[in-house]
Amino acid sequence: MSATRTQVYLTADQRKRIDEIRRADGLTLAEVVRRALDAYLYTERDSSTALAETFGADSTAYAPSRDEWERG
């Protein structure tokens, strides 16, 4: 794996929780951070992707025609 060294500042609580995870799972701090970042990056997507994946999911949804719009 090719890697770039990066420094980050963690809160005391973040560090404590990471240490608990790494001890329980037998991982390095760096590996816990990489896995957490990968999970975040995998789930964080732009809204257009989310909209495209859910478009038409509610088959009972009703969209009025433009003729029915009330315009002020």
C-alpha positions as CSV (number, residue, x, y, z in Angstrom):
1,M,0.0,0.0,0.0
2,S,1.3,3.4,-0.9
3,A,0.5,6.0,1.8
4,T,1.0,9.6,2.5
5,R,1.8,10.7,6.0
6,T,-0.8,13.0,7.4
7,Q,-1.2,14.5,10.9
8,V,-4.6,15.2,12.5
9,Y,-5.6,16.5,15.8
10,L,-8.1,14.4,17.7
11,T,-10.1,15.3,20.8
12,A,-9.4,13.4,23.9
13,D,-12.6,11.5,23.6
14,Q,-11.9,10.6,19.9
15,R,-8.5,9.2,20.9
16,K,-9.9,7.3,23.8
17,R,-12.5,5.7,21.6
18,I,-10.0,4.8,18.9
19,D,-7.7,3.3,21.5
20,E,-10.5,1.1,22.8
21,I,-11.3,-0.1,19.3
22,R,-7.7,-0.8,18.3
23,R,-7.0,-2.7,21.5
24,A,-10.2,-4.8,21.2
25,D,-9.6,-5.5,17.5
26,G,-5.8,-5.8,17.6
27,L,-5.2,-3.0,15.1
28,T,-2.9,0.0,14.9
29,L,-4.3,3.5,15.4
30,A,-3.5,4.2,11.8
31,E,-5.5,1.2,10.6
32,V,-8.6,2.2,12.7
33,V,-8.4,5.8,11.3
34,R,-8.0,4.5,7.7
35,R,-11.0,2.1,8.1
36,A,-13.1,4.9,9.6
37,L,-12.2,7.2,6.8
38,D,-12.9,4.6,4.1
39,A,-16.3,4.0,5.7
40,Y,-17.1,7.7,5.7
41,L,-15.9,8.2,2.1
42,Y,-17.9,5.3,0.9
43,T,-21.2,6.5,2.4
44,E,-20.8,10.2,1.7
45,R,-21.9,10.8,-1.8
46,D,-23.2,13.9,-3.6
47,S,-26.9,14.5,-3.6
48,S,-27.3,13.8,-7.3
49,T,-26.2,10.1,-6.8
50,A,-28.6,9.7,-3.9
51,L,-31.4,11.2,-5.9
52,A,-30.7,9.0,-8.9
53,E,-30.7,5.9,-6.8
54,T,-34.0,6.7,-5.1
55,F,-35.9,8.2,-8.0
56,G,-39.2,6.4,-8.3
57,A,-38.9,4.5,-5.1
58,D,-42.4,5.5,-3.9
59,S,-44.7,4.1,-6.6
60,T,-47.7,5.8,-4.9
61,A,-46.2,9.3,-5.1
62,Y,-48.2,11.8,-7.1
63,A,-46.7,14.7,-9.0
64,P,-49.3,17.2,-10.3
65,S,-49.0,18.4,-13.9
66,R,-47.7,21.9,-14.3
67,D,-51.3,23.0,-15.3
68,E,-52.4,22.2,-11.7
69,W,-49.7,24.4,-10.1
70,E,-51.0,27.4,-8.2
71,R,-49.1,30.5,-9.2
72,G,-49.1,33.7,-7.2
